[in-house]
Amino acid sequence: CAGGFQRRAVVCQDENGYPASNCDQGSKPSEQRSCESGSCPQWVYGNWGECTKSCGGGTRTRLVVCQRPSGERFNDLSCEVLEKPPDREQCNTQNCHRHTSWNAGPWSACSVSCGRGFKFRNIYCAMKDGGILENEYCKHLPKPNVQKKCRGGRCP
């Protein structure tokens, strides 16, 4: 890839394969030619996927392939002169907070006065001492429901 040359020996011979000197120099075939086979393949990689854990150390992966700019794919050996970018890495290595929990506010009134509706409530992440945190700190815990079905009175 990326250019190069092919060379060959061109000699004057008679019909029996013996060296001769009566060849026309003007019709002598070229002894060298360029051999452009397209651009070299290179490493192409996608975006990182989701981390397997929200805290305490997980892993995430991405697709890394050896290909030409045209999209033609090659096996990894074709790109081995270039260092392959990582296709896996650690993520969310921060410790999980053991003293956090999801807390729930009161349920709202039913969303309808008659028939079927929903009740809603706020869910928030808090420390055991009551201090409110960003939800990120509770992502490792199962989150309570934010809504539930309810019935208003009978519809007229």
N, C-alpha and C positions, 0 to 999 in steps of 0.2 A: 504494500500500500504506500501511498505518498510518493510515487515515482520510482525511479530505478532504471537500469539499463539491462538489455540482453545483448550478449556478444556471441559471435560465431566466427569460425575461421572460414574464409572463402579462398579456395585455391583453384588454379587452372589445371584441368586434367583432360586426357584424351578419353575416348569411349571405353578404353580398357581400364581406366582408373590410374593411369600413369601420369606423372607430372608433364605438363606441356607448356609452351611459351607463346603459342599463337592465339591466345584469348584476347578479345577486344576489351580494352580497359574501360571503354565507355559503357559497356553493358554489364560491368561487374556488379553483382548484388552488394548491398551495404552489409558491413560487418557488425553494425551496432544499431539498435533501435531503442527508443524509450518504451517503457512498459508501465503505463499509468493504469492502476487497477482500482482507482477510487480512493477516497479518503480513508484514513486509518480508523478502525473502531476505537471507541473510548467508553469509559464507564459512564452510565446514565443511571440516576437514582430518583426514586419517588419520595413522597412525603412520609414522615414517620407516622406509624399507626398509633392507636391508643395504647397507653401504658397498661400492663396487666394488673397493676395495683395502684391505689391512690396515695399510699404512703407505705413506708417500711421496705421499699426497694422492689420494683418490678422491672419488667423488660418491655421494650417496644422494638418493632421491626419495620423494615422498608424493603422494597424491591430494588436490587442493584443488578444491572445487566450490562453486558459488553455489546455495544452495537455501533453501527455507523450512523452519521447524522440522518441518513435516509430512513433509518428505522430497521435496517437489516441486522438481525441478531447473530452473534457468534458465541462460541463457548468461552469460558473465562480465560483459557490459555491464550486466546488471541489478544487479550488486553494485559497479559501478565507483566509487561514491561512497566506498566503504570500501577501504582499502588491501589488496590481495590478499596473503595470507601466502605466503612462498616455497614452491615445490613442489620445489626442488632446492637442495642445499647441498654444500659441501666437507666432507670428513670424513677422519679418520685422516691428518692432515697432518704428523704426526711423521715424522722421517727413518727409513728402514729401516736396521736395524743390519747392517752388512756383515760384522761379525766374530762372527756367531752361526751356529750350526748345530744340527741335531737330532742327538742322540747316543742310542745304543741300548744297553741293558743286555743281559746274556746271555739266551739263550732258556731257558725253563723246561723241565722234563721234559714228555714227552707227557702229555696229560690222561687218557689211558686206558692200561691195561696190555695190552689186546688190541683189535684193530680200529682204526677210524679215530677220531682225536681232534685236538686242537690243542695247539700250543706257544705260549706268551705271553712277552712281554718288555716292559720299561718303556722308554718313549721320553721324552726330556727335552731341553729347550732349554738350550744352554750357550754361553758365550763361548769363543773360541779358546783362551784361557788356562785353561779348565776350570771357571770359575765358572758355577754353575747360575742360570738366569733363569726368569721366568714364561714359559709357552708363547706368550703374546702376542707376544713378541719374535722368534719364529720362524715366525709365521703366514704370512709371505710366502714361505716355503720349502716344497717338497714334503715331507710327513711320511712317514717309513718305516712299514712295516706293524707293527702291534702283535701280530698273531697269524699263524700259518701252520698248514697242515694237517700232521698227522703220523700215523704208523701205530705202534701198539703191536705186540706179538708176535702170533702166530696165536692165535685164540681156540680153546679146547678144544671 
